Amino acid sequence: MSLLKSNSVQIGQSATATQNFTLSVPSSPDGTIKLARGNSGATTQDILTVNSSGAVTLTNGGTITSAAAQASTSGTAIDFTGIPSWVKRVTVILNEVGTADTNGILIQIGDSGGIENTGYISTGVNTDNAGGSSGISRTDGYVIKSISSLACSGLIQIANISGNTWIESHSCKASTTTILGGGGSKTLSGTLDRIRVTTVGGSDTFSAGSVNIMYEG
């Protein structure tokens, strides 16, 4: 019985490189292995990598990536840019985010042309444990309703349904007796690559907390 040893194996013989796959280890093996699209020695796209501990990383999705958290203690807008084109869901994370006024938090999305501030269908509602509620609808962003002096903590999910249309849903706490909920939709003119956390009207100043995002394919 013979044994074939190689650092790289090409699967497929198409004249079009992107229709072939290559399974390879580094020229100086270190316990890792990679599957890529393309020909051996000239791959065009990494698909997955297994590291020396056995952990699998899918290059275009399958893992959750966290950005760097940003303080929401000043300023009127917090931007996250460079979101990859393969992303299908973004989670905005609010940690005790407070504002200096009562107009509420607004989430806006954008593409390479910049943040878009029209065309949203969005509603946010406050509900308290006494059964009271108040709501607001906006077309300039996904609105997260808020009340004066209450800091918001929670998750805002923004998911791609098809094309460049993104659906938003959120659930946050505003106090021990008040929760925030709502949802919305927005179709971008291009591929999503940025998100802005701001306030209704865009002029309120952030006064407390921090914000981050996670994204996945």
PANU-665450 format. One record per residue (C-alpha): x negated, y negated, z negated; chain. Coordinates in steps of 0.1 Angstrom, whole numbers, plus 2048, in hexadecimal, padded with zeros to 3 digits. Layout:
// PANU-665450
<<X Y Z> A>,
...
// end
This chain:
// PANU-665450
<<800 800 800> A>,
<<7F1 7DF 80A> A>,
<<7F4 7BE 7F7> A>,
<<7F7 79C 809> A>,
<<7EA 77F 7F5> A>,
<<7F0 75B 800> A>,
<<7F4 739 7F0> A>,
<<80F 72F 80A> A>,
<<82A 743 81C> A>,
<<83F 734 838> A>,
<<862 741 83C> A>,
<<86F 73A 85F> A>,
<<860 735 882> A>,
<<875 718 88F> A>,
<<864 6FE 8A5> A>,
<<877 6E5 88F> A>,
<<863 6E3 86F> A>,
<<881 6D8 85A> A>,
<<892 6FA 862> A>,
<<876 70D 851> A>,
<<86C 712 82D> A>,
<<84B 716 81B> A>,
<<845 727 7F9> A>,
<<823 71D 7EB> A>,
<<80C 71A 7CD> A>,
<<7F0 6FF 7C9> A>,
<<7CF 707 7DA> A>,
<<7C2 709 7B6> A>,
<<7DF 71D 7A6> A>,
<<7EB 70F 785> A>,
<<80A 724 77F> A>,
<<822 70F 794> A>,
<<834 717 7B4> A>,
<<847 701 7CD> A>,
<<861 707 7E8> A>,
<<861 6EC 803> A>,
<<871 6E6 825> A>,
<<859 6E7 842> A>,
<<83B 6FA 84F> A>,
<<81F 708 839> A>,
<<806 6EC 834> A>,
<<81D 6D1 842> A>,
<<83D 6D2 82E> A>,
<<857 6B6 832> A>,
<<86C 6B8 812> A>,
<<867 6C8 7F0> A>,
<<885 6DD 7E5> A>,
<<87C 6EB 7C2> A>,
<<85F 6F0 7AC> A>,
<<859 709 790> A>,
<<83F 6FD 776> A>,
<<827 713 762> A>,
<<841 716 746> A>,
<<85C 722 75E> A>,
<<871 702 75F> A>,
<<882 6FC 780> A>,
<<885 6D9 78F> A>,
<<89B 6D2 7AD> A>,
<<88D 6B5 7C0> A>,
<<8AE 6A8 7CF> A>,
<<8C6 6AC 7B2> A>,
<<8CC 6C6 798> A>,
<<8BA 6B3 77D> A>,
<<8C5 695 768> A>,
<<8AD 677 76A> A>,
<<8AE 65C 74F> A>,
<<8A3 639 756> A>,
<<892 622 73C> A>,
<<8AA 614 723> A>,
<<8AE 5EE 724> A>,
<<8B8 5D7 707> A>,
<<8D9 5C6 70A> A>,
<<8D1 5AB 6F1> A>,
<<8CF 58D 709> A>,
<<8D5 583 72D> A>,
<<8F4 587 742> A>,
<<8EC 5A6 758> A>,
<<8D7 5C6 755> A>,
<<8CD 5D7 776> A>,
<<8C2 5FA 77D> A>,
<<8B3 5FE 7A0> A>,
<<8A2 619 7B5> A>,
<<8BD 634 7B0> A>,
<<8B5 64F 7CA> A>,
<<8CC 655 7E8> A>,
<<8D4 679 7DE> A>,
<<8E5 66F 7BD> A>,
<<909 679 7BA> A>,
<<910 66E 796> A>,
<<903 652 780> A>,
<<90A 64F 75B> A>,
<<907 62C 74B> A>,
<<900 62F 725> A>,
<<90A 613 70E> A>,
<<8FA 612 6EB> A>,
<<90C 5F9 6D4> A>,
<<90D 5DF 6F1> A>,
<<91C 5BE 6E6> A>,
<<923 59D 6F8> A>,
<<926 579 6EC> A>,
<<949 575 6FA> A>,
<<969 58A 6FE> A>,
<<96B 58F 724> A>,
<<95F 5B3 725> A>,
<<944 5C7 735> A>,
<<942 5CC 75A> A>,
<<92F 5E7 76E> A>,
<<926 5DF 792> A>,
<<916 5F6 7AC> A>,
<<903 5EE 7CC> A>,
<<8ED 5FA 7E9> A>,
<<8CF 5EC 7FC> A>,
<<8E3 5CD 804> A>,
<<8E6 5C5 7DF> A>,
<<900 5C7 7C3> A>,
<<924 5C6 7D0> A>,
<<93E 5B1 7BD> A>,
<<95E 5B7 7D1> A>,
<<974 5D4 7DA> A>,
<<976 5E6 7B9> A>,
<<997 5F5 7AC> A>,
<<991 5F6 786> A>,
<<9A4 5F6 765> A>,
<<997 5F6 741> A>,
<<9AC 5FA 722> A>,
<<9A7 5F6 6FC> A>,
<<9BB 60D 6E6> A>,
<<9BB 60B 6C0> A>,
<<9C6 623 6A5> A>,
<<9E5 60F 69E> A>,
<<9F2 616 6C0> A>,
<<9EA 5F4 6CF> A>,
<<9DA 5F1 6F1> A>,
<<9D0 5D6 70A> A>,
<<9C2 5D9 72D> A>,
<<9B2 5C7 74A> A>,
<<9AE 5CE 76F> A>,
<<991 5C1 784> A>,
<<986 5C1 7A9> A>,
<<963 5B4 7A3> A>,
<<956 5D3 790> A>,
<<95E 5F0 77A> A>,
<<96C 5DF 75B> A>,
<<965 5EC 737> A>,
<<97F 5D9 722> A>,
<<972 5CB 701> A>,
<<97C 5B6 6E3> A>,
<<969 59A 6D3> A>,
<<94D 5A5 6BA> A>,
<<951 5CA 6C2> A>,
<<932 5DD 6CF> A>,
<<938 5F8 6E9> A>,
<<928 61B 6E9> A>,
<<931 636 702> A>,
<<92C 644 725> A>,
<<937 636 747> A>,
<<938 651 762> A>,
<<935 646 786> A>,
<<938 663 79F> A>,
<<937 665 7C5> A>,
<<957 675 7D3> A>,
<<94D 672 7F8> A>,
<<939 65B 80F> A>,
<<932 63B 7FC> A>,
<<951 63C 7E5> A>,
<<94A 63D 7C0> A>,
<<963 645 7A4> A>,
<<95E 637 781> A>,
<<96B 644 760> A>,
<<961 639 73D> A>,
<<968 640 718> A>,
<<957 62A 6FD> A>,
<<95C 621 6D9> A>,
<<95F 5FD 6D0> A>,
<<964 601 6AA> A>,
<<970 61B 691> A>,
<<994 614 69C> A>,
<<990 60A 6C1> A>,
<<987 61E 6E0> A>,
<<982 613 704> A>,
<<98D 626 723> A>,
<<994 622 747> A>,
<<989 629 76B> A>,
<<985 61C 78E> A>,
<<978 620 7B1> A>,
<<962 60E 7CA> A>,
<<956 615 7ED> A>,
<<933 606 7F4> A>,
<<927 5FA 816> A>,
<<908 611 813> A>,
<<8F7 62B 7FE> A>,
<<8F8 623 7D8> A>,
<<8D5 61A 7CB> A>,
<<8DC 602 7AE> A>,
<<8F3 5FB 790> A>,
<<8F9 5DB 77D> A>,
<<907 5D8 75A> A>,
<<915 5B5 755> A>,
<<935 5A4 747> A>,
<<956 599 755> A>,
<<94F 577 766> A>,
<<929 57E 764> A>,
<<922 562 74C> A>,
<<925 572 729> A>,
<<904 579 717> A>,
<<8FC 59B 70A> A>,
<<8F5 59A 6E4> A>,
<<8EF 5BD 6D8> A>,
<<8E6 5E1 6E0> A>,
<<8D6 5F3 6FE> A>,
<<8DF 602 71F> A>,
<<8D1 61F 734> A>,
<<8DC 635 751> A>,
<<8D8 659 75B> A>,
<<8DD 667 77E> A>,
<<8DF 688 78F> A>,
<<8E6 698 7B1> A>,
// end
